[in-house]
Amino acid sequence: MGSALLLALGLLAQSLGLSWAVPEPEPSTMYPWRRASALGRVRRAWVIPPISVSENHKRLPYPLVQIKSDKQQLGSVIYSIQGPGVDEEPRNVFSIDKFTGRVYLNATLDREKTDRFRLRAFALDLGGSTLEDPTDLEIVVVDQNDNRPAFLQDVFRGHILEGAIPGTFVTRAEATDADDPETDNAALRFSILEQGSPEFFSIDEHTGEIRTVQVGLDREVVAVYNLTLQVADMSGDGLTATASAIISIDDINDNAPEFTKDEFFMEAAEAVSGMDVGRLEVEDKDMPGSPNWVARFTILEGDPDGQFKIYTDPKTNEGVLSVVKPLDYESREQYELRVSVQNEAPLQAAAPRARRGQTRVSVWVQDTNEAPVFPENPLRTSIAEGAPPGTSVATFSARDPDTEQLQRISYSKDYDPEDWLQVDGATGRIQTQRVLSPASPFLKDGWYRAIILALDNAIPPSTATGTLSIEILEVNDHAPALALPPSGSLCSEPDQGPGLLLGATDEDLPPHGAPFHFQLNPRVPDLGRNWSVSQINVSHARLRLRHQVSEGLHRLSLLLQDSGEPPQQREQTLNVTVCRCGSDGTCLPGAAALRGGGVGVSLGALVIVLASTVVLLVLILLAALRTRFRGQSRGKSLLHGLQEDLRDNILNYDEQGGGEEDQDAYDINQLRHPVEPRATSRSLGRPPLRRDAPFSYVPQPHRVLPTSPSDIANFISDGLEAADSDPSVPPYDTALIYDYEGDGSVAGTLSSILSSMGDEDQDYDYLRDWGPRFARLADMYGHQ
C-alpha cells in the first residue's frame, strides 16, 4: 500500500470561557487525510468538524489544533494556512507553526463582529512541493453573554381614556440584544420596576405590551403615570437595562359644570344695548380648553322678549350676561332670570349630575335720562307746489319716555338745505318761510328731506333726531307749447306729402301733462274749412290741407290743452309754408317756396343766427391776432439767438440815430425784423424812391425766417442784397453819417469804404491790446 497521508488534529475544549492556572494543554493530534483501504474503492478524506473557540479569550496565544502528514518524517513537512484571519482581514488572528503544524489563536475574538472563520490548510515538502491536497479548516466563535439588552427608546409614551376597562392596550416597549439570538444570552424578559400605587398597568414579559389591569383611572385624580421598565437577558437572569414609560390619561366629560352661587345680582342701565351686565362663575373639573370643559349657558325663563343673552368667556369659562335690546325702566324695573349650564360635549351617562346646574340671576334696571322719541319717524307729509310763505307743513312732535321726570322738549332744525322751513321751538309745528323753487337741486323725485332735533332740558340733555320727508305735489301751472321749431311746410295739393307733424311739451309733471289736445282756433272759421288736425298719440298730431290753397306763408292759430286739473290751454301761432311738391311729396325749388321759407323764419331763430355769426367772426379775429404775435415772437427769438453767437456775427449793442440831419441812414429794420412792416410817419402809399430806381420797381414781399441754423447765412446774404437793391434807401455799402461830433477828431473812421480811399495801409495790430475778442479782428485784418 502506497505511502499514506497522516494528519494529526488536536481538539481543545469547546468552551474556553474560563481561565485556569494550569500548564498549556497539548492539542490533540488528528489525521484527517488518512485513507482506509477497502476492496474495489478508495475512501474520501475525512470531513473535519468545525473547531469551536469562545469569544473574549484572554490567554493568548492559545493553541487550537495540530495537523500532521504521514508522508514524511517529522521535521520534513512544512505546514501553512490561508484565509480570513490569517492573510485576509482581519489579519493575524490565527497562525501555524510550519514545522509542528500547531494552529494558535493570537487575538481576542468578538462573535458580534465575526461568528466564524473558514481557513485552508496546506502540507508541503522541504522543496516546496505539495504533499497533500489543501483541506478546509472551519473555526466557530462561541457566543458569550457580553452585551446588555437595550431599549429602542429611552421614553415610551402612551395615551388612554380615563375610566378604561382592564386589559385595554396602552403602548408597547421594545428592546434588542446583540448576542446570539439562538442562545439564552439574547433571551429577553420585560418587567415593571415601579409605577406607584395602586398598580393600574402590567407588561407582557415576552412582547413588552403594556395594558391596564384594573378600573379606576381618573384624570382629575392622576393625569399622568410614570412607569420604570426593565429588560433582562438570559431569560431574565442576565444583564439588564431600564427605560421609562409616560402614560397620559385622556379626559372624558365625566364632570358636569356647576355654578359657584345659587343666585347672582346685577344692574343694567336702561335704553342701552350691546352692554355687558355681569358674569356667572362656574366650575368644571374636566380638562380646561377641551369641549368637556367649555360651558354653554341657556336662559330658561324670565326673558320673554329676548332682551338678554349669555356668551362664554373662552379664557375663564364664565358666562357673560349682555343686554341685546334696550331696557325700559318705566315699563319694568327688575328681571328674574333662570339660567342653566352644560358642557359643549355631552356628559357621560355614568357621570354624576351637577348639584348647581341651574341658578337665578336678578337684574335691576337703572333709571337714566332717555332721549325724546318721535312716535312717527320718518314723518311723511305733502304740500302743494309753489306754496306761499306761512303754509303749514306738519307738527313733528316727540314724547319724553321718562314719565317720572318732568322735562320740557324743544325743537330745532338740523338739516334744511334750502332754508325753506320754520320750526316752532316749543310745539314742533313746521311751516314754510318762503316759496320753494321747483328747480331746487335738493328736490329728489318730488321729495324734500329735512332733519328735526328734539332736545330735553335734563342734565346732561338728550337729543332725538327725526326725519321729515315732504312730497311736493305737482300743480298744473304750465300750459303746453309746440315743440320747436313752430313752423313747417306742406304741399299745396291735399293728397300729396305726409302732412306736418306737430309735437307738444309741458313743464308740468304727470298727471298734469300729456295727453295733449291739438285744436284749430274756432275763432278763425277759415281755418277749419281749409285745414285739419288729427291726433296721432298722446303728444303728437298731424296737420293737413282740406283744399288747395295759395302758395306761400300761412299763419295758423292753434289751441293746445293738457290733461291737468284744472286743464291749462295755450294759443300759439304756427307758420306754415305751402309749396309745390314733386311726386315724392317734397317741395320743389321755386321763387314762391323760397320766399315763403324766408318769411317763415321766426324772430328768435333770426337772433340765434346773427349771434352765432358775430361769435364766429370774433373767434376768427382772435385767431389771426394770435398767429401774428406768435410769428413776431418767433422772429425775435431767432435773431436774439443769432446775437448771442459770438462767432463772426454782427453784435447789436445800440442804435443811435444821426439826429435831424441824418435823413439818409440805412433802414436796419430790413435785417432786424424782415417780416414786420416798416413803421414810418409818412402817409400811407408808395414810399419815396431814389432817382436811379426803375419805373417798374415793385417792392419785395416779406421774407420768411429760416427754419434751421444752416439757412441763416443765406438769409443774411439775401437780406443784404434786398436792402442794397431797395431804391427807397441809400445803398448798403455807403458811407453813412450816424452822428456829427465835430471836426478834427483824432480817431479815424471805421468805414471800409472811406478807409480804402487812403494810400497808406491800416495797422490793426493795436486791436490785440483790447482783449481776446478783438484779437480775432487783428488776425483777420492785421499784417500777415
Secondary structure, DSSP 8 states (H G I E B T S, - for coil): -------------S---S--SS------EE-TT---EETTEE--------EEEETT--S-SEEEEEE--SSS-TTSEEEEEESBTTTBSSTTSEEE-TTT-EEEE-S---TTT-SEEEEEEEEEETTS-B-S--EEEEEEEE--S----EES-SEEEEEEETT--TT-EEEE--EE--S-TTSGGG--EEEEEE--SS--EEE-TTT-EEEE-SS---TTT-SEEEEEEEEESGGGTS-EEEEEEEEEEE--S-S--EES-SEEEEEEETT--SEEEEEE-EE--S-TTSTTT-EEEEEEES-TT--EEEEE-TTT--EEEEE-S---TTT-SEEEEEEEEEESS---TTS---TTSEEEEEEEEE------B-SSSSEEEEEETT--TT-EEEE---B-S-TTS---EEEEEEE-TT--EEE-TTT-EEEESS---TT-TT-BTTEEEEEEEEEE-SSS--EEEEEEEEEEE-------EE-S--EEEEESSTTSS--EEEEEE-SS-TTSS-S-EEEE-TT-HHHHHHEEEEE-SSSEEEEEESS---SEEEEEEEEEE-S-SS--EEEEEEEEEEE-B-TTS-B---HHHHHHHHHT--HHHHHHHHHHHHHHHHHHHHHHHHHHHHHHHHHHHHHHHHHH--SS----------GGG--S---THHHH-TTS----SS-SSS----TTS-TT----------SSGGGHHHHHHHHHHHHHT-TTS--SSS--------S--SS----HHHHTTSSS----GGGGGG-HHHHHHHHHHS--
